[in-house]
Amino acid sequence: MRTAYSVESVRAAERELMARLPDGALMQRAAAGLATACAELLGRVYGARVVLLVGSGDNGGDALYAGARLARRGAGVAAVLLSPERAHGGGLAALRAAGGRVSADAARDLARADLVVDGIVGIGGRGGLRPEAARLARAARESATVVAVDLPSGVDADSGEVRGDAVRADATVTFGAYKPGLLIDPARAAAGALRLVDIGLALPAAADVEALQHADVAELLPRPTAESDKYRRGVVGVVAGSARYPGAAVLAVAGALRGGAGAVRYVGPAADAVLARFPETLVHAGPPGKAGRVQAWVIGPGLGDDADPLDEVLAADVPVLVDADGLRFLTPERVRARTAGTLLTPHAGEAAALLGRGRDEVEAARLRSVRELAGRYAATVLLKGSTTLVADSAGPVRVNPTGTGWLATAGSGDVLSGVTGALLAAGLPARDAGSVGAYLHGLAARRAAGPTGAPILASEVAGHLAAAWRDVQDRPGGPARVCPGQVPRAGATRGPLGAGPPERGGAA
């Protein structure tokens, strides 16, 4: 499990540790880790040109002490001081003693740099960069590889929000713990590849944000036993499709069948299309209450304007997943009245409608939005998108690390609804079903897109779900770089980094 902690939790752990360490020891640990990561980025330290963008406070001190270590190894290090009178005194003295210097011409030094270290603002910063800092950040990006200290300056560590100009780093070296903003867009897009430096913090057992990895998903996957039959494995009911959108029903059923369901009962007008593709499906004209026994319902993909089945499905005493058109008819009261679990799976536009605000607002504040939705509806919410989030009222918000931009294609969300509904029917709680469903869905899309990436169809995602399942089950340790990866070497091609975090993207 990859965990991320709020600034408050990190600061409290730092204070507790500093009380037991010699003065300045914690900053030296951070600086040593930062210098090591910078040396790996450079490949060859001796003769390299390094520029430090130094703000006030401890973040700038980390950069200065790391710069001193690089200078002692033969790098030419220049510090651009954004607030000279407030620069960290000990760090500045160490840099000068090691042969580093304060820049007299920032533009010239940046133009010649091999590596730029962003130490402008620390994890307590709020809001975007000031104009001078923003200008330097843009110049750094144009000329050199950029590594951020703890997090890119200008992004919000706790929320992942970016309220103005921010540094866009090729890599971020963070200390003690991941911060939520490093895992959640739009800030994640600015962080590049991530490196965590262990500085000895004792953190709370409960994180603020967490991301499952292969081993975690492998433990949650339902597996049939010798005594299993189709009912014990879980029967999922799918209410989807319409005369206008029969394909949504086909794709949702595909996801459910490939998601491990013992049986799928389809209810709706697209029975002929469903049976033509999947003769294993049990079909019924409706209403849902007469379709037969199910352990969970999926309702909404391609439903159109037919809201009639929603009340009956919500009244059922089994878990219900509501997606797409089904979300248009929801009210908080209808969901809060349920006694069984409810999982809502909106994309940003649908979440915006549920919250009564603009889509841009939701995309800019994904973590805040998913938490608000979960609280307002007393439900588990899977917010699809560039970083898919799963939240309920109890545990940490989960971030899915396997998404890819190739998933932004028509029908992929229908497949996700089906596979997640199958996991609900198998007995997984809504939070686990949403997290595991999104994880497998993302892995399947990556397999479909191939190692270099290519356009894919939603039906191809469904077709690769079994392989994704085997990948998780057969290799519980997981791939070394599911999220996030090693820092790239200096001079690496910009854009998605080969050794960096997963591609951004999510279900449609």
C-alpha positions as CSV (number, residue, x, y, z in Angstrom):
1,M,0.0,0.0,0.0
2,R,1.3,3.4,-0.9
3,T,0.2,6.0,1.7
4,A,0.1,9.8,1.7
5,Y,-0.3,12.1,4.7
6,S,-1.5,15.6,5.3
7,V,0.9,18.5,6.0
8,E,-0.4,18.6,9.6
9,S,0.4,14.9,10.1
10,V,3.9,15.3,8.6
11,R,4.6,18.4,10.6
12,A,3.6,16.7,13.8
13,A,5.8,13.7,13.0
14,E,8.7,16.0,12.2
15,R,8.4,17.9,15.5
16,E,8.3,14.6,17.4
17,L,11.5,13.4,15.7
18,M,13.4,16.7,15.9
19,A,12.9,16.7,19.7
20,R,15.0,13.5,19.8
21,L,17.7,14.5,17.2
22,P,20.6,16.9,17.3
23,D,19.7,20.4,16.0
24,G,19.7,20.3,12.1
25,A,20.0,16.5,11.8
26,L,16.6,16.1,10.1
27,M,17.4,18.7,7.5
28,Q,20.7,17.0,6.8
29,R,18.9,13.7,6.2
30,A,16.6,15.3,3.7
31,A,19.5,17.1,2.0
32,A,21.5,13.9,1.7
33,G,18.6,12.1,0.0
34,L,17.9,15.0,-2.3
35,A,21.6,15.3,-3.3
36,T,21.7,11.5,-4.0
37,A,18.6,11.8,-6.3
38,C,20.1,14.8,-8.1
39,A,23.3,12.9,-8.6
40,E,21.4,10.1,-10.2
41,L,19.6,12.5,-12.4
42,L,22.8,14.0,-13.6
43,G,24.6,10.8,-14.1
44,R,28.0,12.6,-13.8
45,V,28.2,15.2,-11.1
46,Y,31.7,16.5,-11.7
47,G,31.5,19.4,-14.1
48,A,27.7,19.6,-14.1
49,R,26.0,22.9,-13.8
50,V,23.3,23.1,-11.1
51,V,21.0,26.0,-10.3
52,L,19.1,26.2,-7.0
53,L,15.9,28.3,-6.9
54,V,15.9,29.1,-3.2
55,G,13.0,30.6,-1.3
56,S,12.8,31.3,2.4
57,G,12.5,28.7,5.1
58,D,13.4,25.0,5.4
59,N,12.6,24.1,1.8
60,G,15.2,26.5,0.6
61,G,17.6,25.2,3.3
62,D,17.2,21.6,2.0
63,A,18.1,22.8,-1.5
64,L,21.1,24.8,-0.2
65,Y,22.5,21.9,1.8
66,A,22.0,19.5,-1.1
67,G,23.7,22.0,-3.4
68,A,26.7,22.1,-1.0
69,R,27.0,18.3,-1.2
70,L,26.9,18.4,-5.0
71,A,29.5,21.2,-5.0
72,R,31.8,19.1,-3.0
73,R,31.6,16.5,-5.6
74,G,32.7,18.9,-8.3
75,A,29.4,20.4,-9.6
76,G,29.2,24.1,-10.4
77,V,26.4,25.2,-8.1
78,A,24.7,28.6,-8.2
79,A,21.9,29.7,-5.9
80,V,19.2,32.1,-7.1
81,L,17.9,33.7,-3.9
82,L,14.3,34.9,-4.2
83,S,14.3,36.4,-0.7
84,P,18.0,37.0,0.1
85,E,17.4,38.5,3.5
86,R,15.3,35.4,4.5
87,A,17.5,32.6,3.0
88,H,18.5,29.8,5.3
89,G,21.7,31.0,6.9
90,G,23.3,27.7,7.7
91,G,22.5,26.3,4.2
92,L,23.9,29.4,2.5
93,A,27.1,29.2,4.5
94,A,27.5,25.5,3.7
95,L,27.0,26.2,0.0
96,R,29.7,28.9,0.0
97,A,32.1,26.8,2.0
98,A,31.8,24.0,-0.5
99,G,32.6,26.3,-3.5
100,G,29.0,27.2,-4.5
101,R,28.0,30.7,-5.2
102,V,25.0,33.1,-5.2
103,S,24.0,33.8,-8.7
104,A,24.5,37.4,-10.0
105,D,22.7,36.7,-13.3
106,A,19.8,34.2,-12.9
107,A,18.9,34.2,-16.6
108,R,22.4,33.3,-17.7
109,D,22.8,30.6,-15.1
110,L,19.5,29.0,-15.9
111,A,20.2,29.0,-19.6
112,R,23.4,27.1,-19.0
113,A,22.1,24.7,-16.3
114,D,22.0,20.9,-16.6
115,L,19.8,20.6,-13.5
116,V,17.5,23.1,-11.7
117,V,16.4,22.4,-8.1
118,D,13.1,23.9,-7.1
119,G,13.3,25.0,-3.4
120,I,11.0,28.0,-3.7
121,V,8.1,27.0,-1.5
122,G,7.6,24.1,0.9
123,I,4.6,21.9,1.8
124,G,3.0,24.6,3.8
125,G,2.6,26.9,0.8
126,R,-0.8,28.0,-0.4
127,G,-1.7,29.6,-3.8
128,G,0.3,30.0,-7.0
129,L,3.8,31.4,-7.4
130,R,4.5,35.1,-7.3
131,P,5.4,36.6,-10.7
132,E,9.2,36.6,-10.3
133,A,9.2,33.0,-9.1
134,A,6.8,32.0,-11.9
135,R,9.2,33.6,-14.5
136,L,12.2,31.7,-13.1
137,A,10.2,28.5,-13.1
138,R,9.3,28.9,-16.7
139,A,12.9,29.7,-17.6
140,A,14.1,26.6,-15.8
141,R,11.6,24.4,-17.6
142,E,12.8,25.6,-20.9
143,S,16.5,24.9,-20.3
144,A,17.1,22.0,-17.9
145,T,15.8,19.0,-16.0
146,V,13.8,20.2,-13.0
147,V,13.7,18.4,-9.7
148,A,11.3,19.7,-7.0
149,V,12.1,19.6,-3.3
150,D,9.3,17.8,-1.4
151,L,6.7,19.0,-3.9
152,P,6.5,21.4,-6.9
153,S,6.3,24.9,-5.7
154,G,2.8,26.4,-6.2
155,V,0.8,23.2,-5.8
156,D,-1.3,22.4,-2.7
157,A,0.2,19.5,-0.8
158,D,-3.0,18.4,0.9
159,S,-5.5,18.6,-2.0
160,G,-3.6,18.4,-5.3
161,E,-5.1,21.7,-6.3
162,V,-3.1,24.3,-8.4
163,R,-4.4,27.8,-7.9
164,G,-2.1,29.8,-10.2
165,D,1.4,29.4,-11.6
166,A,3.4,26.3,-10.4
167,V,6.7,24.6,-11.1
168,R,6.4,21.7,-13.5
169,A,9.0,19.2,-12.5
170,D,10.6,16.3,-14.2
171,A,11.0,14.6,-10.8
172,T,10.0,15.3,-7.2
173,V,12.0,14.1,-4.2
174,T,9.7,14.1,-1.2
175,F,10.7,13.5,2.4
176,G,9.2,11.2,5.1
177,A,5.9,10.5,3.4
178,Y,4.0,11.1,0.2
179,K,1.7,14.1,0.3
180,P,-1.8,13.7,-1.2
181,G,-1.2,16.3,-3.8
182,L,1.7,14.3,-5.3
183,L,-0.8,11.5,-6.2
184,I,-3.8,13.5,-7.3
185,D,-4.3,15.7,-10.4
186,P,-3.8,18.4,-11.3
187,A,-0.8,18.6,-9.0
188,R,0.3,15.1,-9.9
189,A,0.9,16.2,-13.4
190,A,3.4,18.8,-12.2
191,A,5.3,16.4,-10.0
192,G,6.9,14.1,-12.6
193,A,8.5,10.9,-11.3
194,L,8.5,10.5,-7.5
195,R,11.3,9.5,-5.1
196,L,10.5,9.1,-1.4
197,V,13.3,9.7,1.0
198,D,12.9,8.0,4.4
199,I,13.9,10.4,7.1
200,G,12.7,8.3,10.0
201,L,9.2,9.8,10.7
202,A,6.7,7.9,12.8
203,L,3.5,8.5,11.0
204,P,-0.1,7.7,12.1
205,A,-1.6,4.3,11.3
206,A,-4.4,5.9,9.3
207,A,-3.3,7.8,6.2
208,D,-5.2,10.6,4.5
209,V,-4.9,9.0,1.0
210,E,-3.8,5.6,-0.1
211,A,-3.1,3.8,-3.4
212,L,-3.4,0.0,-3.7
213,Q,-0.6,-2.0,-5.3
214,H,-0.6,-5.5,-6.7
215,A,-0.2,-7.3,-3.4
216,D,-3.2,-5.4,-1.9
217,V,-5.4,-6.1,-4.9
218,A,-4.4,-9.8,-4.9
219,E,-5.6,-10.1,-1.3
220,L,-8.9,-8.6,-2.2
221,L,-9.7,-10.6,-5.3
222,P,-12.5,-13.1,-4.8
223,R,-11.5,-16.7,-5.7
224,P,-13.8,-19.6,-6.1
225,T,-13.4,-22.7,-3.9
226,A,-14.2,-26.3,-4.6
227,E,-17.7,-25.8,-3.2
228,S,-18.5,-22.7,-5.2
229,D,-21.4,-22.4,-7.6
230,K,-22.6,-19.5,-9.6
231,Y,-24.7,-18.2,-6.8
232,R,-21.9,-18.4,-4.2
233,R,-19.6,-16.5,-6.7
234,G,-22.2,-13.8,-7.0
235,V,-25.0,-12.9,-9.4
236,V,-25.0,-9.3,-10.6
237,G,-28.0,-7.7,-12.2
238,V,-27.4,-5.1,-15.0
239,V,-30.0,-2.5,-15.9
240,A,-28.6,-0.7,-18.8
241,G,-29.0,0.2,-22.5
242,S,-31.9,1.6,-24.5
243,A,-33.0,1.5,-28.1
244,R,-30.6,4.4,-28.7
245,Y,-27.7,3.0,-26.7
246,P,-27.8,-0.8,-26.9
247,G,-24.0,-0.9,-26.9
248,A,-23.8,0.4,-23.3
249,A,-25.7,-2.8,-22.1
250,V,-23.3,-5.0,-24.1
251,L,-20.2,-3.3,-22.6
252,A,-21.6,-3.3,-19.0
253,V,-22.4,-7.0,-19.3
254,A,-18.9,-7.7,-20.8
255,G,-17.3,-6.1,-17.7
256,A,-19.5,-8.0,-15.3
257,L,-18.8,-11.4,-17.0
258,R,-15.1,-10.7,-17.0
259,G,-15.2,-9.3,-13.5
260,G,-15.7,-12.7,-11.9
261,A,-19.5,-12.9,-11.6
262,G,-21.0,-16.3,-11.3
263,A,-23.8,-15.1,-13.5
264,V,-25.1,-11.9,-15.0
265,R,-28.8,-11.1,-15.2
266,Y,-29.6,-8.4,-17.8
267,V,-32.8,-6.4,-17.6
268,G,-33.6,-4.0,-20.4
269,P,-34.4,-3.5,-24.1
270,A,-31.0,-4.5,-25.5
271,A,-31.5,-8.3,-24.7
272,D,-31.0,-9.3,-28.4
273,A,-27.7,-7.4,-28.6
274,V,-26.5,-8.7,-25.3
275,L,-27.3,-12.4,-26.2
276,A,-25.7,-12.0,-29.6
277,R,-22.4,-11.2,-27.9
278,F,-22.7,-13.1,-24.7
279,P,-25.1,-16.1,-24.7
280,E,-24.1,-16.8,-21.1
281,T,-26.2,-13.9,-20.0
282,L,-29.6,-14.4,-18.3
283,V,-32.0,-11.9,-19.8
284,H,-35.3,-10.6,-18.7
285,A,-37.6,-7.9,-20.0
286,G,-38.2,-6.4,-16.6
287,P,-39.0,-5.0,-14.2
288,P,-35.8,-5.7,-12.1
289,G,-37.8,-7.1,-9.2
290,K,-39.0,-10.0,-11.4
291,A,-35.7,-10.8,-13.0
292,G,-34.5,-13.3,-10.3
293,R,-32.1,-13.4,-7.5
294,V,-29.1,-11.1,-7.5
295,Q,-26.4,-10.1,-5.0
296,A,-25.8,-6.6,-6.5
297,W,-27.3,-4.3,-9.1
298,V,-25.6,-2.1,-11.7
299,I,-27.9,0.5,-13.1
300,G,-27.5,3.5,-15.5
301,P,-25.1,2.9,-18.5
302,G,-27.0,4.0,-21.6
303,L,-30.3,4.0,-19.8
304,G,-31.5,7.2,-21.5
305,D,-34.5,8.9,-20.0
306,D,-36.1,5.8,-18.5
307,A,-36.0,6.5,-14.8
308,D,-38.6,3.9,-13.9
309,P,-36.3,1.0,-12.9
310,L,-34.2,3.2,-10.5
311,D,-36.7,3.3,-7.6
312,E,-37.1,-0.5,-7.7
313,V,-33.3,-1.1,-7.8
314,L,-32.6,1.4,-5.0
315,A,-35.3,-0.3,-2.9
316,A,-33.5,-3.7,-3.1
317,D,-31.6,-4.8,0.0
318,V,-28.4,-5.5,-1.9
319,P,-25.5,-3.3,-2.9
320,V,-26.2,-1.0,-5.9
321,L,-23.9,0.7,-8.3
322,V,-25.3,3.8,-10.0
323,D,-23.6,5.1,-13.1
324,A,-24.1,7.4,-16.1
325,D,-27.8,8.1,-16.9
326,G,-28.9,6.7,-13.5
327,L,-27.1,9.5,-11.7
328,R,-29.3,12.1,-13.4
329,F,-32.3,11.0,-11.3
330,L,-30.6,10.7,-7.9
331,T,-31.2,12.9,-4.9
332,P,-29.3,12.6,-1.6
333,E,-32.5,11.6,0.2
334,R,-33.1,8.6,-2.1
335,V,-29.6,7.3,-1.5
336,R,-29.3,8.1,2.2
337,A,-32.5,6.1,2.8
338,R,-30.9,2.9,1.7
339,T,-29.7,0.3,4.2
340,A,-27.4,-1.6,1.8
341,G,-24.2,-0.2,0.2
342,T,-24.4,2.3,-2.6
343,L,-21.6,3.1,-5.0
344,L,-21.8,6.1,-7.3
345,T,-19.4,6.3,-10.3
346,P,-19.6,9.7,-11.9
347,H,-17.1,11.4,-14.2
348,A,-16.3,15.0,-13.5
349,G,-19.3,16.3,-15.5
350,E,-21.7,14.1,-13.7
351,A,-20.1,14.9,-10.3
352,A,-20.5,18.6,-11.1
353,A,-24.2,18.1,-11.8
354,L,-24.7,16.2,-8.5
355,L,-22.9,19.0,-6.6
356,G,-24.5,21.9,-8.5
357,R,-21.2,23.5,-9.7
358,G,-19.1,23.7,-12.9
359,R,-17.1,20.8,-14.3
360,D,-13.9,22.9,-14.2
361,E,-14.4,23.3,-10.4
362,V,-14.6,19.6,-9.9
363,E,-11.5,18.8,-12.0
364,A,-9.5,21.5,-10.2
365,A,-10.5,20.1,-6.8
366,R,-10.9,16.4,-7.3
367,L,-10.2,15.4,-3.7
368,R,-12.5,17.9,-2.1
369,S,-15.2,17.1,-4.6
370,V,-15.2,13.3,-4.0
371,R,-15.2,13.8,-0.3
372,E,-18.1,16.2,-0.5
373,L,-20.1,13.8,-2.7
374,A,-19.5,10.9,-0.4
375,G,-20.7,12.9,2.6
376,R,-23.7,14.5,0.9
377,Y,-25.0,11.2,-0.4
378,A,-23.8,8.9,2.5
379,A,-22.4,6.6,-0.2
380,T,-19.2,5.4,-1.6
381,V,-18.1,7.5,-4.6
382,L,-15.8,6.6,-7.4
383,L,-14.9,9.8,-9.2
384,K,-13.5,8.8,-12.6
385,G,-10.9,10.8,-14.5
386,S,-7.2,11.6,-14.8
387,T,-6.8,10.3,-11.3
388,T,-9.7,8.1,-10.3
389,L,-10.6,8.5,-6.6
390,V,-12.7,6.3,-4.3
391,A,-14.1,7.8,-1.1
392,D,-16.6,7.0,1.6
393,S,-17.2,8.5,5.0
394,A,-14.8,6.2,6.9
395,G,-11.4,5.3,5.5
396,P,-8.7,7.2,3.6
397,V,-9.5,8.3,0.0
398,R,-8.1,5.8,-2.4
399,V,-6.2,6.9,-5.6
400,N,-6.1,4.4,-8.5
401,P,-2.5,4.2,-9.8
402,T,-3.2,2.2,-13.0
403,G,-5.2,4.6,-15.2
404,T,-4.1,5.6,-18.6
405,G,-5.1,8.3,-21.0
406,W,-6.1,5.7,-23.6
407,L,-9.1,4.9,-21.4
408,A,-10.7,8.2,-22.4
409,T,-12.9,6.4,-25.0
410,A,-16.6,5.9,-25.4
411,G,-17.9,3.0,-23.4
412,S,-14.9,2.4,-21.1
413,G,-17.0,3.6,-18.1
414,D,-19.7,1.0,-18.9
415,V,-17.1,-1.7,-18.7
416,L,-15.8,-0.4,-15.3
417,S,-19.4,-0.4,-14.0
418,G,-19.8,-4.0,-15.0
419,V,-16.6,-5.3,-13.4
420,T,-17.1,-3.3,-10.3
421,G,-20.7,-4.6,-10.0
422,A,-19.4,-8.1,-10.3
423,L,-17.0,-7.5,-7.4
424,L,-19.9,-6.1,-5.3
425,A,-21.9,-9.2,-6.0
426,A,-18.9,-11.3,-4.9
427,G,-19.1,-9.7,-1.5
428,L,-16.5,-6.9,-1.6
429,P,-17.5,-3.8,0.3
430,A,-18.2,-0.8,-2.0
431,R,-14.9,0.9,-1.2
432,D,-12.9,-2.3,-2.0
433,A,-15.0,-3.1,-5.1
434,G,-14.5,0.4,-6.5
435,S,-10.8,0.3,-5.8
436,V,-10.2,-3.2,-7.2
437,G,-12.5,-2.6,-10.2
438,A,-10.6,0.6,-11.2
439,Y,-7.2,-1.1,-10.7
440,L,-8.1,-4.0,-12.9
441,H,-9.8,-1.8,-15.5
442,G,-6.6,0.4,-15.7
443,L,-4.3,-2.7,-16.1
444,A,-6.6,-4.1,-18.8
445,A,-6.4,-0.9,-20.7
446,R,-2.7,-0.8,-20.5
447,R,-2.5,-4.3,-21.8
448,A,-4.8,-3.4,-24.6
449,A,-2.9,-0.3,-25.5
450,G,0.5,-2.1,-25.5
451,P,3.8,-1.0,-24.1
452,T,4.1,2.1,-26.3
453,G,0.4,3.0,-26.2
454,A,-2.2,3.0,-29.0
455,P,-5.9,3.8,-29.4
456,I,-8.1,1.1,-27.9
457,L,-11.8,0.2,-27.8
458,A,-13.8,-0.3,-24.7
459,S,-14.6,-3.8,-25.8
460,E,-10.8,-4.5,-25.9
461,V,-10.5,-3.3,-22.3
462,A,-13.1,-5.9,-21.3
463,G,-11.3,-8.5,-23.3
464,H,-8.1,-7.9,-21.3
465,L,-9.7,-8.0,-17.9
466,A,-8.9,-11.7,-17.4
467,A,-5.2,-11.1,-18.2
468,A,-5.1,-8.2,-15.8
469,W,-6.6,-10.4,-13.1
470,R,-4.0,-13.1,-13.8
471,D,-1.2,-10.4,-13.7
472,V,-2.3,-9.4,-10.2
473,Q,-2.9,-12.9,-8.9
474,D,0.3,-14.4,-10.3
475,R,2.6,-11.6,-9.4
476,P,1.4,-10.3,-6.0
477,G,4.5,-8.3,-5.6
478,G,3.5,-6.2,-8.6
479,P,5.6,-4.5,-11.2
480,A,8.4,-2.3,-9.8
481,R,6.9,0.8,-11.4
482,V,3.2,0.7,-11.2
483,C,3.3,4.0,-9.2
484,P,5.5,5.9,-8.9
485,G,8.8,5.1,-10.4
486,Q,12.5,5.9,-10.3
487,V,13.6,9.4,-11.2
488,P,14.8,9.8,-14.8
489,R,18.3,10.8,-15.8
490,A,19.1,14.3,-16.8
491,G,18.3,15.1,-20.4
492,A,15.5,12.5,-20.5
493,T,12.8,13.3,-23.0
494,R,10.0,15.4,-21.5
495,G,6.4,14.4,-21.4
496,P,5.4,11.0,-19.9
497,L,8.6,9.7,-18.3
498,G,9.5,6.1,-19.1
499,A,10.4,5.4,-15.5
500,G,7.9,7.8,-14.0
501,P,4.4,7.5,-12.5
502,P,1.5,6.0,-14.5
503,E,0.0,7.8,-17.5
504,R,-2.8,10.1,-16.5
505,G,-6.2,9.3,-17.7
506,G,-9.3,7.6,-16.5
507,A,-12.6,5.9,-17.4
508,A,-15.0,7.7,-19.7
